[in-house]
């Protein structure tokens, strides 16, 4: 049986991808043109289906054990990240975090920027709003970003790999970020030595919710 051609959502190449492994019932492939890995998902799956209360509180194998309980640990990491970020960006500008969960990064960034956040989990967004953060329970779209932007800094912390069409999101950000603005992205390294050795055992190679694996 001939493998079907698939359009890579990262580089746009139409190619026959290479099958790598199956995990949790999902097939993982990689693009022979750009080297990006990706999860083959049902066409009717939406990102909203993946993020609920269980994702953050240990109810799913592909989520967090206790996200709220990790607040202090996460904030220490975010302080280090902000220390590096503010070396390259003047404080006082507008910052947007996409996929901001309960607002822990925003709470640290408020000392430096006018902060906005987007989060698909209704529970997480509600928690952040109740703490006074400007957080919206929705996916990024042009109408909202035009309303609250443009931005001097846009942040995606371990989020880009969860987005069905990452190229479209980057283009949207490009249209709503100021000249000389900063885009900060953290994600797993799909081509690292450890990733290549451990393959499907590596946590960052977990499908659903991770849909794209960058290198």
C-alpha positions as CSV (number, residue, x, y, z in Angstrom):
1,X,0.0,0.0,0.0
2,X,1.4,3.4,-1.0
3,X,1.8,5.9,1.8
4,X,-0.3,9.1,1.2
5,X,1.2,12.5,0.5
6,X,0.8,14.9,3.5
7,X,1.3,18.6,3.5
8,X,3.7,19.6,6.4
9,X,2.0,22.3,8.5
10,X,5.4,23.7,9.4
11,X,7.2,24.2,6.0
12,X,4.2,23.6,3.7
13,X,6.0,20.8,1.7
14,X,3.8,18.1,0.1
15,X,5.7,14.9,0.7
16,X,5.4,11.3,1.8
17,X,6.5,11.6,5.5
18,X,8.5,9.0,7.3
19,X,6.8,6.9,9.9
20,X,8.7,7.0,13.2
21,X,6.6,5.2,15.9
22,X,3.1,4.8,17.3
23,X,2.3,6.1,20.8
24,X,-1.0,6.0,22.7
25,X,-2.7,5.0,19.4
26,X,-1.3,8.0,17.5
27,X,1.1,7.7,14.5
28,X,4.1,10.0,14.7
29,X,5.8,11.0,11.4
30,X,8.5,13.4,10.4
31,X,8.8,15.7,7.4
32,X,11.7,14.7,5.1
33,X,12.0,18.3,3.9
34,X,12.2,20.3,7.2
35,X,12.7,17.5,9.7
36,X,9.7,18.5,11.9
37,X,7.8,15.7,13.6
38,X,4.1,15.6,13.8
39,X,1.2,13.7,15.2
40,X,-1.5,12.4,12.8
41,X,-4.9,13.4,14.4
42,X,-8.5,13.1,13.5
43,X,-9.7,15.9,11.2
44,X,-12.5,16.8,13.6
45,X,-10.2,17.2,16.6
46,X,-10.0,20.8,18.0
47,X,-7.5,22.2,20.5
48,X,-10.4,23.0,22.7
49,X,-11.0,19.2,23.1
50,X,-7.6,18.7,24.7
51,X,-7.5,21.3,27.5
52,X,-9.8,20.9,30.4
53,X,-9.7,20.6,34.2
54,X,-8.2,17.1,34.1
55,X,-5.3,18.3,31.9
56,X,-4.0,20.5,34.7
57,X,-4.8,18.3,37.6
58,X,-3.6,14.8,37.0
59,X,-6.7,13.4,35.3
60,X,-4.9,12.6,32.1
61,X,-1.6,10.9,31.2
62,X,-0.7,13.6,28.8
63,X,-1.2,16.5,31.2
64,X,0.2,17.9,34.5
65,X,0.0,16.1,37.8
66,X,-0.7,19.2,39.7
67,X,-0.2,22.5,37.8
68,X,-1.5,24.7,40.6
69,X,0.8,23.0,43.1
70,X,3.8,23.8,40.9
71,X,3.2,27.5,41.1
72,X,6.3,28.4,43.1
73,X,8.6,26.2,41.0
74,X,7.2,27.6,37.8
75,X,7.6,31.2,39.0
76,X,11.2,30.7,39.8
77,X,11.8,29.5,36.2
78,X,9.8,32.5,34.9
79,X,11.9,35.0,36.9
80,X,15.0,33.7,35.2
81,X,13.3,33.9,31.8
82,X,12.2,37.4,32.4
83,X,15.7,38.4,33.5
84,X,16.9,37.4,30.1
85,X,13.9,38.8,28.2
86,X,14.3,42.3,29.8
87,X,17.8,42.4,28.6
88,X,16.5,42.6,25.0
89,X,13.2,44.4,25.5
90,X,12.5,47.8,27.1
91,X,10.1,47.5,30.1
92,X,6.7,49.2,29.8
93,X,5.6,47.8,26.5
94,X,2.7,45.5,25.8
95,X,3.2,41.7,26.3
96,X,1.0,38.9,25.1
97,X,1.3,35.4,26.4
98,X,-0.5,32.8,24.3
99,X,-1.4,29.7,26.3
100,X,-0.9,31.4,29.7
101,X,-2.7,28.8,31.8
102,X,-3.4,30.1,35.3
103,X,-1.3,33.3,34.7
104,X,1.8,32.4,36.6
105,X,4.2,33.9,34.0
106,X,1.9,37.0,33.7
107,X,2.1,37.6,37.5
108,X,5.9,37.9,37.2
109,X,5.9,39.9,34.0
110,X,3.5,42.5,35.3
111,X,6.4,44.3,37.0
112,X,7.9,45.0,33.5
113,X,5.0,45.0,31.0
114,X,1.4,45.8,30.3
115,X,0.3,42.1,30.1
116,X,-2.4,40.2,28.3
117,X,-3.0,36.5,28.1
118,X,-4.9,34.0,26.0
119,X,-5.9,30.6,27.4
120,X,-8.2,27.9,26.0
121,X,-8.9,26.2,29.4
122,X,-12.0,28.0,30.8
123,X,-11.1,27.0,34.4
124,X,-7.5,28.3,34.1
125,X,-8.6,31.6,32.4
126,X,-11.3,32.1,35.1
127,X,-8.7,31.6,37.8
128,X,-6.4,34.2,36.2
129,X,-9.2,36.7,35.7
130,X,-10.2,36.3,39.4
131,X,-6.7,37.3,40.3
132,X,-6.9,40.5,38.2
133,X,-5.1,39.4,35.1
134,X,-6.2,40.5,31.6
135,X,-6.7,37.0,30.3
136,X,-9.1,35.9,27.5
137,X,-10.6,32.4,27.3
138,X,-10.1,31.9,23.5
139,X,-7.8,31.2,20.7
140,X,-5.8,34.0,19.2
141,X,-7.6,35.7,16.3
142,X,-7.1,38.8,14.2
143,X,-10.0,40.7,15.7
144,X,-8.9,40.4,19.3
145,X,-5.2,41.0,18.6
146,X,-6.1,44.2,16.7
147,X,-8.2,45.3,19.6
148,X,-5.6,44.8,22.4
149,X,-2.4,45.0,20.4
150,X,0.0,45.6,18.8
151,X,2.6,44.0,21.1
152,X,6.2,44.6,21.9
153,X,6.6,41.0,23.2
154,X,4.7,37.8,22.4
155,X,5.4,34.7,24.5
156,X,4.6,31.1,23.9
157,X,6.1,28.9,26.6
158,X,5.9,25.2,25.6
159,X,2.8,26.0,23.6
160,X,3.7,26.1,19.9
161,X,3.9,22.3,19.8
162,X,0.3,22.0,20.9
163,X,-1.1,24.2,18.1
164,X,-2.7,22.4,15.1
165,X,-1.4,25.0,12.6
166,X,1.8,26.6,14.1
167,X,2.7,28.5,10.9
168,X,-0.7,30.3,10.9
169,X,-0.1,31.4,14.5
170,X,3.4,32.7,13.7
171,X,1.9,34.7,10.8
172,X,-0.8,36.1,13.0
173,X,1.8,37.2,15.5
174,X,3.9,38.8,12.8
175,X,0.9,40.9,11.8
176,X,0.4,42.1,15.3
177,X,3.8,42.7,16.8
178,X,5.6,46.0,16.6
179,X,8.7,46.6,14.6
180,X,11.7,45.3,16.6
181,X,9.3,43.4,18.8
182,X,10.4,40.2,20.4
183,X,8.8,36.7,20.0
184,X,9.9,34.4,22.7
185,X,9.2,30.6,22.2
186,X,10.2,27.6,24.3
187,X,9.6,24.1,23.0
188,X,11.2,20.7,23.1
189,X,14.1,19.7,20.8
190,X,13.0,16.8,18.6
191,X,16.4,16.3,17.1
192,X,18.4,16.3,20.4
193,X,20.6,13.3,21.1
194,X,18.3,12.3,24.0
195,X,15.2,12.6,21.9
196,X,16.6,10.5,19.2
197,X,17.8,7.8,21.6
198,X,14.7,7.7,23.8
199,X,12.2,8.2,20.9
200,X,8.7,7.6,22.2
201,X,9.8,7.3,25.8
202,X,10.7,11.0,25.9
203,X,7.9,13.1,27.4
204,X,8.2,15.9,24.9
205,X,7.4,13.3,22.2
206,X,4.0,12.6,23.7
207,X,1.2,13.0,21.2
208,X,-2.2,14.6,22.2
209,X,-1.7,17.3,23.2
210,X,1.7,17.6,21.5
211,X,1.0,17.8,17.8
212,X,4.2,19.2,16.3
213,X,7.8,18.4,17.3
214,X,10.4,21.0,16.4
215,X,14.2,20.7,16.2
